[in-house]
């Protein structure tokens, strides 16, 4: 029986996928990224050299429809994604709440970190520089949206601030154990 989608939120480069991969292996649960699902269930590939996303509303429908197929036979899914994306013009764009209503969320865990560290990580990983101010604003908006959507859906939201924990894997694992 499906217990729900554990949504791991955060801006690009904060460390969602790194943490999720480690924990999914430890706890033997399925981990997917929103972009993996969108790519799997569409004919087009997402541009990964920049974080600009076109057709955000259409992609979100593909995500929610694709997730329906992915949950078959699973007790939970660890899904990492975003509440805020850069649209194709490079402007932060909030994802509509209707997407999250369709994802069968059981909890939202938002990961935050120092925007300077995130900027460095993105540059090393993608060879693209993002202004620290933009990342800071996106992270603030991401956290606000996480809280607003959790309130609207009547589910718990947790913030994991990587600046406060020397061993985020252990903290993340203990947070998740309640929802598995």
C-alpha positions as CSV (number, residue, x, y, z in Angstrom):
1,X,0.0,0.0,0.0
2,X,1.3,3.4,-1.0
3,X,2.1,5.6,2.1
4,X,2.8,8.8,0.1
5,X,5.4,10.8,-1.7
6,X,8.2,12.3,0.4
7,X,9.0,15.5,-1.4
8,X,12.5,16.8,-1.0
9,X,12.6,20.4,-2.1
10,X,15.4,22.9,-2.6
11,X,16.9,25.0,-5.3
12,X,19.3,23.6,-7.9
13,X,22.7,22.8,-6.4
14,X,21.6,22.6,-2.7
15,X,22.4,18.9,-2.5
16,X,18.9,17.2,-2.8
17,X,20.0,14.4,-5.2
18,X,23.2,13.7,-3.3
19,X,21.4,13.3,0.0
20,X,18.5,11.4,-1.6
21,X,20.7,8.9,-3.4
22,X,22.6,8.0,-0.2
23,X,19.4,7.7,1.9
24,X,17.5,5.7,-0.8
25,X,20.3,3.1,-0.8
26,X,20.5,3.0,3.0
27,X,16.7,2.6,3.4
28,X,15.9,0.6,0.3
29,X,13.4,3.1,-1.1
30,X,12.9,4.4,-4.6
31,X,14.4,7.8,-5.3
32,X,13.4,9.8,-8.4
33,X,14.0,13.4,-9.5
34,X,11.2,15.4,-11.0
35,X,13.3,16.0,-14.1
36,X,13.8,12.2,-14.5
37,X,10.1,11.6,-14.5
38,X,9.5,14.4,-16.9
39,X,12.2,13.2,-19.3
40,X,10.9,9.6,-19.1
41,X,7.3,10.5,-20.0
42,X,8.0,13.1,-22.7
43,X,9.5,13.0,-26.1
44,X,11.8,16.0,-25.4
45,X,14.8,16.1,-23.2
46,X,15.3,18.8,-20.6
47,X,18.1,21.2,-21.1
48,X,20.6,20.6,-18.3
49,X,23.4,22.9,-19.2
50,X,21.4,25.8,-17.7
51,X,18.7,25.7,-15.2
52,X,16.2,27.5,-17.4
53,X,13.0,25.6,-17.9
54,X,10.4,26.1,-20.7
55,X,6.8,24.9,-20.6
56,X,6.8,24.7,-16.8
57,X,3.0,24.1,-16.5
58,X,3.1,21.3,-19.2
59,X,6.1,19.7,-17.5
60,X,4.2,19.7,-14.2
61,X,1.3,17.8,-15.7
62,X,3.8,15.3,-17.2
63,X,5.4,14.9,-13.7
64,X,2.1,14.2,-11.9
65,X,0.9,11.8,-14.6
66,X,4.3,10.0,-14.7
67,X,4.4,9.7,-10.9
68,X,1.2,7.7,-11.0
69,X,3.0,5.0,-13.0
70,X,6.1,5.1,-10.7
71,X,4.3,4.6,-7.5
72,X,2.9,1.2,-8.6
73,X,4.3,-1.4,-6.2
74,X,6.1,1.1,-4.0
75,X,5.4,1.9,-0.3
76,X,6.9,5.3,-0.6
77,X,8.9,7.4,-3.1
78,X,11.5,9.9,-2.4
79,X,10.9,12.6,-5.0
80,X,13.3,15.5,-5.3
81,X,12.2,18.6,-7.0
82,X,11.4,22.3,-6.7
83,X,8.7,24.8,-5.8
84,X,10.5,27.5,-7.8
85,X,12.2,27.2,-11.2
86,X,13.9,29.6,-13.5
87,X,11.7,30.0,-16.6
88,X,13.1,30.1,-20.1
89,X,13.8,33.8,-19.6
90,X,15.8,33.2,-16.4
91,X,13.1,34.6,-14.1
92,X,12.1,32.7,-11.0
93,X,8.7,31.1,-11.5
94,X,6.6,29.4,-8.8
95,X,5.1,26.1,-9.6
96,X,1.3,26.1,-9.2
97,X,-0.1,24.3,-6.1
98,X,-2.2,22.1,-8.3
99,X,0.9,20.1,-9.2
100,X,1.5,19.3,-5.5
101,X,-2.1,18.4,-4.9
102,X,-1.6,15.6,-7.5
103,X,1.7,14.2,-6.2
104,X,0.2,12.5,-3.1
105,X,2.6,14.2,-0.7
106,X,3.0,12.8,2.8
107,X,5.7,15.3,4.0
108,X,7.8,18.1,2.5
109,X,11.5,18.3,3.5
110,X,13.2,21.5,2.2
111,X,16.9,21.5,2.1
112,X,18.7,24.9,2.4
113,X,22.4,25.9,2.4
114,X,24.6,28.9,2.1
115,X,23.9,30.6,-1.3
116,X,27.6,31.1,-1.8
117,X,28.3,27.4,-1.4
118,X,25.4,26.6,-3.7
119,X,26.8,29.0,-6.3
120,X,30.2,27.4,-6.1
121,X,28.7,23.9,-6.4
122,X,26.7,24.8,-9.5
123,X,29.8,26.4,-11.1
124,X,31.9,23.3,-10.4
125,X,29.2,20.9,-11.5
126,X,27.7,22.7,-14.5
127,X,30.3,25.3,-15.3
128,X,27.6,28.0,-15.1
129,X,27.8,31.0,-12.7
130,X,24.6,32.0,-10.9
131,X,24.5,35.3,-8.9
132,X,24.4,34.7,-5.2
133,X,21.6,37.2,-4.8
134,X,19.4,35.3,-7.3
135,X,20.1,32.0,-5.5
136,X,19.4,33.6,-2.1
137,X,16.0,35.0,-3.3
138,X,15.1,31.7,-4.9
139,X,16.0,29.8,-1.7
140,X,13.8,32.2,0.4
141,X,10.9,31.8,-2.1
142,X,11.4,28.0,-2.2
143,X,11.1,27.8,1.6
144,X,8.1,30.2,1.7
145,X,6.3,28.1,-1.0
146,X,7.1,24.8,0.8
147,X,5.5,26.2,4.0
148,X,2.5,27.6,2.2
149,X,1.8,24.4,0.2
150,X,2.3,22.2,3.3
151,X,-0.2,24.4,5.1
152,X,-2.7,24.2,2.2
153,X,-2.3,20.4,1.9
154,X,-2.3,19.9,5.7
155,X,1.0,18.0,5.8
156,X,4.1,18.5,7.7
157,X,7.0,20.5,6.4
158,X,10.6,20.2,7.7
159,X,13.6,22.4,6.9
160,X,17.0,20.8,6.9
161,X,19.6,23.6,6.9
162,X,23.0,22.0,5.9
163,X,24.9,24.9,7.6
164,X,23.7,23.6,10.9
165,X,24.6,19.9,10.6
166,X,28.0,18.2,10.4
167,X,26.4,14.9,9.4
168,X,23.3,15.8,7.3
169,X,22.9,12.1,6.1
170,X,22.2,11.0,9.7
171,X,19.8,13.8,10.3
172,X,18.1,13.3,7.0
173,X,17.8,9.5,7.6
174,X,16.2,10.1,11.1
175,X,13.8,12.6,9.6
176,X,12.7,10.2,6.9
177,X,12.3,7.1,9.2
178,X,9.0,8.5,10.4
179,X,7.5,8.5,6.9
180,X,8.7,5.2,5.6
